[in-house]
Amino acid sequence: MVIVPYWTSAAADDTTPTDRNYRDLLLAHAADLQATSTVLAEALAAVSDDLVTHSPFVRASRAFIPMVARMALTDQSQAGGPENERPATVAEVFSCRDTLHSVRLRFGGMLLRALEGELAVGNGTPALRARALSETYDGWCAEAEAGASSQTIPIRHLVAIQYGGILAGAHHAAS
């Protein structure tokens, strides 16, 4: 499966070197992902015993939150290679920032929706009502918005890209 992003940025393919070391960028990104994983895992653990709905948002949170920690480990192990002792490009800096914001907003939002669903069915335990994650999530939203340099891709272009991918896949399978 290929995921087509709904946004684009000129920075996404800018290979201009920056003043940041790529190894250091990967390590900082790993630390940010690990911190995000910790916040989400602790929030989920704090309410896990109180969850009653087992909604798709709860199940997805349980599946995806551990993945964030694995993403951090991947970046951390990748950083050690000698090929990473070079300047990071604008695109690499953008990609790390964009990935961090995507992870925080997608998986944090997913967990918040799970918690809101619990409250909506009348499950108002003290742990669920505490909702400490809401403030953190609002901060993540503000941070993502403040650094946004992306433009939304018109839906007709996305559909054309996806359709082209389907046709290319069908052509490949037929040959």
N, C-alpha and C positions, 0 to 999 in steps of 0.2 A: 504494500500500500504506500502510495506517495501522498504527502500532505502538501497542498498548495497554499502558501501564505496569502492572507488577505491584505497585505501591505507590502510596500517596497520602499527602498531608500537608496539614494545615490551612494551612500557609504557602503552598501552591501557588496559592491564589486570594486571598491577603491583600493588598489594595491600600493598606494603611497605609504612609505614607511612612517611610523610615528616615533616619538621619543620613548615609548614603552618597550621594554624587553618582552619578547613573546613568552618566555618561560615564566617571568613574573606575572604576566597577564593570566596565564593558565592557572598559576597557583592562587592568585587573587580570586579568579572565577571559581575555582574549586572551593575556596574558603567561603565565598558568598553562597554557593549552592549547598555546602554543608550546613551553614548557619540557617538557611531557609528550610532545609530538611529537618533540622533540630526543632525549629519553631513549629512546623507543621506536625511532626511526629509527637511532640509534647502536647500540642493542642488535641490531637486525636486520642492520645493515651489518656488525657485528663477526662475525657467524656465517654470513652469506649464502653465502660461498664453500664452507662446510663442509656445507651442507644437502643431503641426498640424497633425502629422502622426497617432497618437493613435495606435502605433505599439504594438505587444505583449510585447515588452520590457517596454514600457510606462505603459501598463496595469498591468504587473507583478510588476513593481516597486511600483505602487500605492497600490497594494495588499500586498506585502511583507514588505515594509519598516515599516509600522505600527506594523507588527508582531514582529519586533526586539525590539521595546519598550515594548511590552507585555512579551517577553522573559526576559527582564531585570526585570520587575515587578515580574515575577514568581520566579526568583532567589532571589530577594530581600525578598519576603515574605517567601520563603522556609528557608532562612538563620536564621530566628528567632527561629526555633525549638531547644529545649534543646539538642536533639540528635546530633546537629551540632557543639557542643563544644567538638571537638576532633581533632586530627591531620588529615589533608587531606591526601589521598593516592597519590602515584605517578600517578595512573590512573585518579584520579579526577582532579589533576592539569593539566595533559595532555588533558583531555576532555574539560576543560574550555578553554584552550589555542586553541585547535583545533576547537572548536565551534566558538570562536571569529573570528579566521582567516577564517573559512568557511563562516560565515555570511558576513564579510567584503568583501571578494573576490567575493562571489556569487552575493550578492545584490548590491554591489558597481559596479561590472562589468556589471550587468544587466542595471543599470542606465546609466553607461557610454555608453553602446551599444545603449540605447535609444537616448542619446544625439548625438552620432555619426550618427545614422540614420537620425535624424533631419537635421544635417549639410549636409549629403549626398544628401538629396532631395532639397538642396538649402535654407533651413531655417537657415539663419545666423544672427539671431537677436543678439544684444550685450550680452544679458544674456546667450545665448547658446554658443557664442564664448568665453566667459570668462573662462569656463571650469575649475573652481577652483578645482573641484572634482578630476581631473586627477592627480594633484600633491599628494593629500591625498591618492588616490588609489595606486599610485606608492610607497608611503611610506608603505602602508599596505602590498603590495606585497613583498617589501624588508624585512619587519618585519617577515612575514610568512616564507619566504625563509630562513632567518637567524636562525630561531628556528626550522626548519624542522628536524624531526627525523623519518619520515615515509618512507615506501617503497611502491612502486606501486605494486598492486596485478595483476598478469597476467590475461588477459581477459578470458582465458579459465577457470580459477578458478572461476571468477565472474559468468560466464555463468553457470558453474556447480552448484554453490550455488543457483542461481536464479531458475534453472531448478529443482533442488532438492526441493526448496520451493514450486514450482508449483505442483510437484508430491505429496508432503506432504499435501498441501491444497486440491488437488483433492481426495486423499485418505480419508482425514478427512470428506470432503463433501459427499463422497459416503457411509461412514459408519454411 
